[in-house]
C-alpha cells in the first residue's frame, strides 16, 4: 500500500498473525541454535577413538559433559542455561513456558527461574534483590542447623571414648565445617557442571578465610603463632592446592582421586596428633602450654579451649527455657517451642533481627531434631518433647527423600500415599513408645543414642538447605549471566565464610587471637581435602564417572592467587618472627581486594577458556 493508506481490518489481523508466527519462529530458531551448540560441543569433547588424543581447547560456555552422565539431561540443562535468549523486549514472557516445562531443578523446593521469567520478567532488579535476600536468609538458617548439630557430635565423641584432641580434628571439625562440606556436595550433585561452583567455593573460601579474615584478625588483635605448627599447616595446604591442580588438569575427577584427598586429610590428622613426636625427631623445641591452648585450630585443631569453644552454646540458649522437673507436658512443650531465645532481651538490635529471621528454622529444628546436650539439666531430656520429635521426624524424612533422592516411579499417587501413610504410622508408634516406655523427669539409660538420631536429622536439614542455596545461586547466575566459578568465588564462598568471619573475629577480640589466626588455615584446609574429597566421590557415584572438571583460565588465576597468598603469608610472618600485625593485615587484605577485582574484571570483559593440555 502507499504511504498514508490505512490497512483494512482483515489485513491488520493477517499482519498481527504473521508477526506472532515470526516471533515463535525466532524463539524456535534460538532453541535449535542452542541445541546445535551443545551437540557440537559433545562431538568435539566426546572420548576419542582408541589411540587418539583426548586434548582439546574449547572457547566459551559450551558444556563439558561425558557420554552417559548418570541419566543427566544435557539438552534440558543447556536450554535452561541459555533461556534468557528466549525473552525479548517485545515479548518479556517468551521464556516462561520453557522455564516451567523444562527448568525445574532436579532437587529442591522451588524453580527460582520462574521468578524472573514468569512473575517479574520486566523487573530484573527486583529479582536480584529477592534472590539475594533469600540467599541471606538461607545462610542464617544454615548457621542455626549447625548449632543443633554440634552438641550431638560432642556426645558422639564422648560415647566413642575419644580424647579431646582427637575429637577436635574429627567430630568437631566435621560439625563446624558441615555447612561448607554439604554446600560443596550439593553443588557437585546439582548437575554435571556443578563442580565448577564447588571449585569456585573452595578457592573463593580459601581466599576469604585464609587471606581476608586472617588479615582482619591481625589488624584487630595482633598475634604470634607457633612457627612449626603454622608452617606444618601451610605445607599441607600448599600440597593440597598443587595436588588438586594436577587432578583437574586432565579435565576429570575420578572416584579414587576423591578418596586420595580423604587419605591426605587422615594423614594430616595423624601428623597433628603426633606432632610433639615430630618436633622431637626434628630437634625442635616443644610447644608451651600457652602455645598448645591458644594455637588450637578452629576447625581442625586440638586443645581443651577449642573443644569448649566449638561446642556452641546457642542450642542451650534456644532450649534454655525448658524445666524438665515440671510435671506438666503442656508446660514443657510451651517452654521448648517458645519462639524467642532466652537471651533475646540482652542482644543488640542487629542480633535481634538475626534471631527473628532464624525463628522459622529454629522451630522446625526443635520439632524434628532430638539433641543430647550435657550442658543442660538432664542432658536436655524431656519426654513430651522427644515424643513429638519422634512423631514428626519420619514424615519429614519422607519429604526430604521425595525432594532429593527418589526415582520417578515413586511419585505415583498410590506410592506417595503409601509412603507417607507408613511414615505417619511409624511416627505415631515411636511417639507412643517414647511416652509409655520412659519416665518424665529422668533420661533413659541409652539417652545418648538420641545424639545419633539428632546427627542424622541435622545432616538432612543442612543438606536440604545447602541444596536450596545452590539452586538459588545457579538461578541468579542464569538470569544475570554469571559463570559458575565466579558465583562460587563470590556469593557462595562469602556466604559460607561469614560464619568463619564472625567466629574468628569474636575469638580474637576475646583474647585468643592466635587461635583465630591458625583457624584461618585449618578451615580452608578442611574444605580442600575433606569437603572436596566427599564432593568428588558423591559426584562420581551420582552424576558421572569420571566427573567432568575442566581447568579454566579463571581457576588458574584462583590457584595462582591462593598459592601465592600462602607463600606471601609465610614470608611476611617469617620476616617478623611469626608476629602478625598491621603490616601483615594490610598485606593480606590488599591481596583479597586485588583477587576479587581481577575475578570481576575477568568475568565482565573476558570469555573464560577451558584448558586441557595437548598430548
C-alpha positions, 0 to 999 in steps of 0.5 A, a space after each residue: 500500500 502507499 504511504 498514508 493508506 490505512 490497512 483494512 481490518 482483515 489485513 491488520 489481523 493477517 499482519 498481527 498473525 504473521 508477526 506472532 508466527 515470526 516471533 515463535 519462529 525466532 524463539 524456535 530458531 534460538 532453541 535449535 541454535 542452542 541445541 546445535 551448540 551443545 551437540 557440537 560441543 559433545 562431538 568435539 569433547 566426546 572420548 576419542 577413538 582408541 589411540 587418539 588424543 583426548 586434548 582439546 581447547 574449547 572457547 566459551 560456555 559450551 558444556 563439558 559433559 561425558 557420554 552417559 552422565 548418570 541419566 543427566 539431561 544435557 539438552 534440558 540443562 543447556 536450554 535452561 542455561 541459555 533461556 534468557 535468549 528466549 525473552 525479548 523486549 517485545 515479548 518479556 514472557 517468551 521464556 516462561 513456558 520453557 522455564 516451567 516445562 523444562 527448568 525445574 531443578 532436579 532437587 529442591 523446593 522451588 524453580 527460582 527461574 520462574 521468578 524472573 521469567 514468569 512473575 517479574 520478567 520486566 523487573 530484573 532488579 527486583 529479582 536480584 534483590 529477592 534472590 539475594 535476600 533469600 540467599 541471606 536468609 538461607 545462610 542464617 538458617 544454615 548457621 542455626 542447623 549447625 548449632 543443633 548439630 554440634 552438641 550431638 557430635 560432642 556426645 558422639 565423641 564422648 560415647 566413642 571414648 575419644 580424647 579431646 584432641 582427637 575429637 577436635 580434628 574429627 567430630 568437631 571439625 566435621 560439625 563446624 565445617 558441615 555447612 561448607 562440606 554439604 554446600 560443596 556436595 550439593 553443588 557437585 550433585 546439582 548437575 554435571 557442571 556443578 563442580 565448577 561452583 564447588 571449585 569456585 567455593 573452595 578457592 573463593 573460601 580459601 581466599 576469604 578465610 585464609 587471606 581476608 579474615 586472617 588479615 582482619 584478625 591481625 589488624 584487630 588483635 595482633 598475634 604470634 603463632 607457633 612457627 612449626 605448627 603454622 608452617 606444618 599447616 601451610 605445607 599441607 595446604 600448599 600440597 593440597 592446592 598443587 595436588 588438586 591442580 594436577 587432578 583437574 588438569 586432565 579435565 576429570 575427577 575420578 572416584 579414587 582421586 576423591 578418596 586420595 584427598 580423604 587419605 591426605 586429610 587422615 594423614 594430616 590428622 595423624 601428623 597433628 596428633 603426633 606432632 610433639 613426636 615430630 618436633 622431637 625427631 626434628 630437634 625442635 623445641 616443644 610447644 608451651 602450654 600457652 602455645 598448645 591452648 591458644 594455637 588450637 585450630 578452629 576447625 581442625 585443631 586440638 586443645 581443651 579451649 577449642 573443644 569448649 569453644 566449638 561446642 556452641 552454646 546457642 542450642 542451650 540458649 534456644 532450649 534454655 527455657 525448658 524445666 524438665 522437673 515440671 510435671 506438666 507436658 503442656 508446660 514443657 512443650 510451651 517452654 521448648 517451642 517458645 519462639 524467642 531465645 532466652 537471651 533475646 532481651 540482652 542482644 543488640 538490635 542487629 542480633 535481634 533481627 538475626 534471631 527473628 529471621 532464624 525463628 522459622 528454622 529454629 522451630 522446625 529444628 526443635 520439632 524434628 531434631 532430638 539433641 543430647 546436650 550435657 550442658 543442660 539439666 538432664 542432658 536436655 531430656 524431656 519426654 513430651 518433647 522427644 515424643 513429638 520429635 519422634 512423631 514428626 521426624 519420619 514424615 519429614 524424612 519422607 519429604 526430604 527423600 521425595 525432594 532429593 533422592 527418589 526415582 520417578 516411579 515413586 511419585 505415583 499417587 498410590 506410592 506417595 500415599 503409601 509412603 507417607 501413610 507408613 511414615 505417619 504410622 511409624 511416627 505415631 508408634 515411636 511417639 507412643 513408645 517414647 511416652 509409655 516406655 520412659 519416665 518424665 523427669 529422668 533420661 533413659 539409660 541409652 539417652 545418648 543414642 538420641 545424639 545419633 538420631 539428632 546427627 542424622 536429622 541435622 545432616 538432612 536439614 543442612 543438606 536440604 538447605 545447602 541444596 536450596 542455596 545452590 539452586 538459588 545461586 545457579 538461578 541468579 547466575 542464569 538470569 544475570 549471566 554469571 559463570 559458575 566459578 565466579 558465583 562460587 568465588 563470590 556469593 557462595 564462598 562469602 556466604 559460607 565464610 561469614 560464619 568463619 568471619 564472625 567466629 574468628 573475629 569474636 575469638 580474637 577480640 576475646 583474647 585468643 587471637 592466635 587461635 583465630 589466626 591458625 583457624 584461618 588455615 585449618 578451615 580452608 584446609 578442611 574444605 580442600 581435602 575433606 569437603 572436596 574429597 566427599 564432593 568428588 566421590 558423591 559426584 562420581 557415584 551420582 552424576 558421572 564417572 569420571 566427573 567432568 572438571 575442566 581447568 579454566 583460565 579463571 581457576 588458574 588465576 584462583 590457584 595462582 592467587 591462593 598459592 601465592 597468598 600462602 607463600 606471601 603469608 609465610 614470608 611476611 610472618 617469617 620476616 617478623 618472627 611469626 608476629 602478625 600485625 598491621 603490616 601483615 593485615 594490610 598485606 593480606 587484605 590488599 591481596 583479597 581486594 586485588 583477587 576479587 577485582 581481577 575475578 570481576 574484571 575477568 568475568 565482565 570483559 573476558 570469555 573464560 577458556 577451558 584448558 586441557 593440555 595437548 598430548 
